Amino acid sequence: MGSMSISFLLTSLIVIASPGTGVLYTLAAALTKGSRASIAAAFGCTLGIVPHMSAAMLGLAAVLHTSALAFAALKWLGVLYLMFMAWQALRERGALAVDARLDGRSARRVIVTGFLINILNPKLSIFFLAFLPQFIAANESHPLMRMLELSAAFMAMTFAVFAVYGLFAASVRDRIVTRPKVMTWLRRVFAGGFAALGARLAFAER
């Protein structure tokens, strides 16, 4: 396998570090449940990338790109889920409920939520369909292996960046959860963020 290009790593870092649904969810999990939850959220969001990477490699992302019905179906599921996340943030329920400890069941819920947040975004499949081939040379002897290498690097960077975001947020958690007014304000911010991302996805086109 060829060496990773600097341009791919830098572009990936910019894409990953840019505020989006996964970053918002990881921060919310960290502030409501702590450092372990932030790692679980980062893992769930990273896991949610796998189907999109696979779709890009298998050519299934092209179906989303060409089929208005398939794209719309996945898109509106994603919009509804983000609106549900906004409602949960306001009501302090589900994966975003404030909790001092994280048991096995809570950790699974955090991971599954992160996974669903990413898998229900059809734009990710189309992004990888357009993004990954740019870094594969025309004379590449093993293009599929090269794509797997790039995908693994992108996922590792996603987990690392999200974990850093989450651990930083978790480090200031104790100063926030003890102040009800601040937590109420934060819940509204997170709810507004999820709602805004849902609205942006609703207007997304192929």
C-alpha positions in Angstrom: 0.0 0.0 0.0 1.2 3.5 -0.9 2.1 6.1 1.7 -0.6 8.4 2.9 -0.5 11.8 1.1 -0.2 15.0 3.1 -3.1 16.5 1.1 -5.4 13.7 2.0 -4.5 13.9 5.7 -4.9 17.7 5.8 -8.2 17.6 3.9 -9.5 14.9 6.1 -8.6 16.8 9.2 -10.4 19.9 8.0 -13.5 17.9 7.2 -13.5 15.9 10.4 -12.8 18.9 12.7 -15.4 21.1 11.2 -18.5 21.4 13.5 -21.2 19.0 12.4 -23.7 16.5 13.8 -21.0 14.1 15.1 -19.0 16.8 16.8 -22.2 18.3 18.3 -23.3 14.9 19.6 -19.9 14.0 21.1 -19.8 17.4 22.9 -23.4 16.9 24.2 -22.6 13.3 25.4 -19.4 14.6 27.2 -21.2 17.4 29.0 -24.2 15.3 30.1 -22.5 12.0 30.9 -18.7 12.5 31.1 -15.5 11.3 29.5 -16.4 7.6 29.1 -19.6 8.7 27.2 -17.6 11.0 25.0 -15.4 8.1 23.9 -18.5 6.0 23.3 -20.1 8.8 21.3 -16.8 9.2 19.2 -16.8 5.4 18.6 -20.5 5.3 17.6 -20.0 8.2 15.1 -16.9 6.6 13.7 -18.8 3.3 13.3 -21.6 5.1 11.5 -19.0 6.0 8.8 -18.4 2.3 7.9 -21.6 1.8 5.8 -21.0 5.0 3.9 -17.4 4.0 3.1 -18.6 0.5 2.1 -21.3 2.1 -0.1 -18.7 4.3 -1.8 -16.4 1.3 -2.4 -19.2 -1.0 -3.7 -20.7 1.7 -5.9 -23.9 1.8 -3.9 -23.4 5.5 -3.2 -24.0 6.1 -6.9 -27.5 4.8 -6.4 -28.2 7.5 -3.8 -26.7 10.0 -6.2 -28.9 9.0 -9.1 -32.1 7.8 -7.3 -34.2 10.7 -6.0 -36.4 8.3 -4.1 -33.6 6.5 -2.3 -31.9 9.7 -1.4 -35.1 11.4 -0.2 -36.1 8.3 1.9 -32.7 8.2 3.8 -32.6 12.0 4.0 -36.0 12.4 5.7 -35.2 9.6 8.1 -32.1 11.5 9.0 -34.1 14.8 9.4 -36.7 13.1 11.7 -33.9 11.6 13.8 -32.1 14.9 14.2 -35.4 16.6 15.3 -35.9 13.7 17.7 -32.4 14.4 19.1 -33.4 18.1 19.5 -36.5 17.1 21.4 -34.5 14.7 23.6 -31.9 17.4 24.4 -34.6 19.8 25.5 -36.4 17.1 27.6 -33.0 15.8 29.0 -33.9 12.2 27.9 -32.3 9.3 26.1 -28.6 9.4 25.3 -28.4 13.0 26.3 -29.8 12.7 29.8 -27.5 14.0 32.6 -26.0 11.0 34.4 -23.1 10.8 36.8 -22.2 7.3 35.8 -22.2 5.3 32.6 -23.3 1.7 32.8 -23.2 -0.8 30.0 -26.8 -0.1 28.8 -26.2 3.7 28.8 -22.9 3.2 26.9 -24.6 1.1 24.2 -27.3 3.7 23.9 -24.7 6.4 23.3 -22.9 4.3 20.7 -26.1 3.4 18.9 -27.2 7.0 18.8 -23.9 8.1 17.4 -24.1 5.4 14.8 -27.6 6.3 13.7 -26.7 10.0 13.5 -24.1 9.3 10.8 -25.7 6.4 9.0 -28.9 8.3 8.3 -27.1 11.1 6.4 -27.1 10.2 2.7 -24.7 13.1 2.0 -21.9 11.1 3.6 -22.1 8.3 1.1 -22.0 10.8 -1.8 -19.2 12.7 -0.1 -17.0 9.6 0.1 -17.9 8.6 -3.5 -16.5 12.0 -4.6 -13.8 12.4 -2.0 -11.9 9.1 -1.9 -11.2 8.6 -5.6 -9.4 12.0 -5.8 -6.5 10.5 -3.8 -6.2 7.3 -5.9 -3.7 7.5 -8.8 -5.0 6.5 -12.2 -2.2 3.9 -12.5 -2.8 2.5 -9.0 -2.4 -1.3 -9.2 -4.7 -2.1 -6.2 -7.3 0.7 -6.1 -9.6 -1.2 -3.7 -6.8 -1.7 -1.2 -5.8 1.9 -1.5 -9.4 2.9 -0.8 -9.5 0.7 2.2 -6.2 2.3 3.4 -7.6 5.8 3.0 -10.9 4.8 4.6 -9.1 3.3 7.7 -7.0 6.5 8.1 -10.1 8.7 7.8 -12.0 6.7 10.4 -9.0 6.6 12.8 -8.7 10.4 12.5 -12.4 10.8 13.1 -12.3 8.8 16.3 -9.2 10.6 17.5 -10.5 14.1 16.8 -14.0 13.4 18.2 -12.4 11.9 21.3 -10.3 15.0 21.8 -13.4 17.2 21.5 -15.2 15.0 23.9 -12.5 14.7 26.5 -12.0 18.5 26.5 -15.7 19.0 27.0 -15.8 16.4 29.8 -12.9 18.1 31.6 -15.1 21.2 32.2 -18.3 19.1 32.8 -18.1 19.3 36.6 -18.2 23.1 36.5 -21.3 23.0 34.3 -23.6 20.3 35.6 -23.6 21.8 39.1 -25.2 25.0 37.6 -28.8 24.3 36.5 -29.2 27.6 34.7 -26.1 26.9 32.6 -27.2 23.3 31.8 -30.7 24.6 30.8 -29.0 27.1 28.4 -26.7 24.3 27.1 -29.6 22.0 26.4 -31.3 24.7 24.4 -28.1 25.3 22.4 -27.7 21.6 21.6 -31.4 21.3 20.8 -31.1 24.3 18.5 -28.0 22.8 16.9 -29.6 19.5 16.1 -32.7 21.2 14.8 -30.5 23.5 12.5 -28.6 20.5 11.2 -31.8 18.7 10.6 -33.2 21.7 8.6 -29.9 21.9 6.6 -30.2 18.2 5.8 -33.9 18.8 4.8 -32.8 21.3 2.1 -29.9 19.2 0.9 -29.9 18.1 -2.7 -28.0 15.3 -4.4 
